Amino acid sequence: MALTLKERQEFLAQPHIAALSVAGGPGRGPLSVPIWYQYEPGSEPWVTTGADSQKIRLIKEAGRFTLMVQRTEPTTRYVSVEGSVSKIVPLTDELHIEMVKRYLSGDAVDNYLKQAADFGDQVAVYLRPEHWLSADLGSL
């Protein structure tokens, strides 16, 4: 059964690991990778990546990408959102900390941020939701 807009937004707002997919270029399937994302209902989801990464190069070429999140407990449920890039901005410390605290807590936040200092320049990529797919398949 498809989810309502409110159910889709609430599900996407939970800290799942997303699969990001973007066109891989001529003669290639889509690039699909796991990724952290940030989202609040009614806003634009955003992800971070290296400023010179393959992901950002392909996202810029395609001008759009897809995020898909899922769970299997207590029911099998998924939400996929696809759309165009609304903006790409340099990743600020504030945005970076917001993203990391979505997935980690306590000392793990500081430990991750120390490691991330070696990642090089990062960007935040915002997705303008245009197409949604979703379902709750119940207990399978």
Secondary structure, DSSP 8 states (H G I E B T S, - for coil): ----HHHHHHHHTS---EEEEE---TT---EEEEE-EE--TTS--EEEEETTSHHHHHHHHHSEEEEEEEE-SSSEEEEEEEEEEEEEEE--HHHHHHHHHHH--THHHHHHHHHHTTS-SEEEEEEEEEEEEEEEEE--
